[in-house]
Each structure stands twice: as structure tokens, then as C-alpha cells.
Amino acid sequence: MSKLKIAGRGSIPFRRTNKMKKIKNLFKKPLSFIKDHKIISAVLIIVIVVIGFVIKPKPAAVLETQTIKYSDIIQSVSVTGSVDSTSSASLTFQTLGQLTYVGARVGESVYKGQIIASIDSTKLQANLRQAWQDFNAAKAVVEQVYDQTKRATDLTFAQKVTQTAAEATQNNAYDDYIIARKQLADSSLVSPLNGSIIRADAIIPGADVSTTTTYQVADSKNLLFKMDVDEADVSKIKIGQQVRIVLDSFPNDTITLTVSSIDFSSHTTSTGGNAYTIKTDLLDNADKLYRIGMNADAEIILAEKKNILTVSNFAIDGNSVYVKTSSGIVKKTVKLGFKNDSDSQIVSGLSEGDIVILQPSQLPKK
């Protein structure tokens, strides 16, 4: 075999050299094309990469499963609500005035009959004294008329007119006295119950107040929980049903109460729907842990079954479920019983420990 001599290297077989030239020529044309058509070449490369991603085989979907076990199923109506007092009162002054006394501020406790606030009563006291004097004067005139007529029953027409006019003046004077006495009493706001002040519009003596200046007292020991139930659900609610609430302020505590009242008439909600107010029995608040206005999520328990074999509703396909076994996935017919929005009772067809597919629609068609 003839050999080709190359300086600085050993001899290379002639056939191998020709083969290398052919390979080099093979790559030379595409490289030349890419060099002369850079934009087209870039687009082609991008298209090839995109096609590669599109046709790349996707990994098989991971099937979510559930292990069948015994648990509880609760049928309930979920609502929101808030803490409220069993009794409260709003107090306002009946006349304009200047604040002279404040007996309690917001958050402080008051007792029934305690004065919460008062306005200047100097003028009102004077009005009361004048009204009493006017009444006594009118009463004296009536007594004088009685003395003149000797309290006879057969009075002349003129005597009847005089006596009736005197009696009318006396009655009007007495009415004015009662009004003046009431106005003086209204100059002080008195708590009608034992509780706490939850609103006080004016607390600084000397401040001007009006008939809209409001003080509010509420029973802070005897609280309840109230909630609005849509008219579509109110027929399911009964007195005595259990209510489980979780206050936003105490998210780790569940409080169990019972339905104590259901409003007979509906009211319009902020969204324009019709709802009925449901109230629970008393919420123990002897230590004032809970406060009026606290919000909570609540469940009104309609029915409940404990320690029954259950399956997620997501696993149910008609009257069948798909069970994962050592030999593959098997379709089984089941009989269902008690259910709610998320789970159903298994009457027959499955056993504790069975593993079912939660999304049958994700199973391969074959």
C-alpha cells in the first residue's frame, strides 16, 4: 500500500486521508449556508428546539390516592356571625346642653340606676320651680271658686263656666310641672341595666351635647352568638341544634353552643339577599374574655354520624370507584349511604385499608 509522507508526523494511509476530506466537505456546505444566511439559520434552530420540546414525551401523571378508613361525617350549614349582648340600651339627651358630669367611660362597668352623664340643669331646675308655683297658684284659684259656690251641684251657667275655666288652668299648670320635672330628670342619663359602656360620644365636662349625642351600655357578662342564614337554608335549622364556632380572635378554640331562636321575619342583607337571624344560647363570659362584635366562622350541625367507613366524593364515578391493587387498578361497584359535600359513607364494596384513586378522570382510557 502506498503511503503519504507529512512533515513532522508519521505516514498516514492515503485512503484514510480521503475519507477525512469527504467528512470535512460534508460539514463545509451547511456551515457555509449558516454563515451566509444567519437570520434564516437562527429561525430554523429555534423551530427545531421548540418542536423538540413539544414532541418530548411527558412524564406520566401521578395519581392521587386515598386510603379508606373510619371517620366522622357531618352535615352542616356554614355561616359567619358575631358576638352580641343579650341586652343593650342607647341613651341620648332630650335637649341641648353643656356636659357637667361623666360617671363612666367606654369599657368601664356600670350598675343599674347609675348616672352615666349629666348636663347643666340650672335652667331646668328654675323651670321646675316656676311650674310648681304656677300649679299652686292655679290650685288656689280653684279652691276659691269652690268656696264661693259652696261646692253646690246646682250651679248657674256663669258659675259653671268660672269653675270649669279654673279647673282647666289648674290641670294645664300641673301638666307643665310634670313636663318640667321630666326635663330635669332627662338632664342625667341613667343606666337601665348592669353592664359596660360600649359607646360614649362626649366624655369631657364643658363639651356641648345635643339630642344626637349617644351613650350605649350593654350586658357584658351574658353574651350570645348571632348569624344570618340564607332563606334557602333556614328550613333546615331547628331550635336546639348544635352550633360550633371559631372566633377570629381565638382560631385554635372551638366553642359549642345551641340554637336558641330563629327570627320569624327576614331582612335584606348587604348583598341584596334575604336572610334570617339565628341566635344561640348564652356564651359564658364571666371573665370578659369575649367581646361584643367579635367575628367567627360557624357550622350549624344538621346531622352527624361517627366512626363510619368513608370515601372522598372525588373518588366516586357514578356508583363505582377505582381501587389500586398489587396487580393493577380495579374498578369496583360500591353502595353509598350518609353523605355531605366532601365525603360519603361506604355501605358495601370497600374495606378499611383499600387504596382508591381520587381523580378517576386522570386514569388512562385503556
Disulfide bonds with the S-S distance in Angstrom:
none
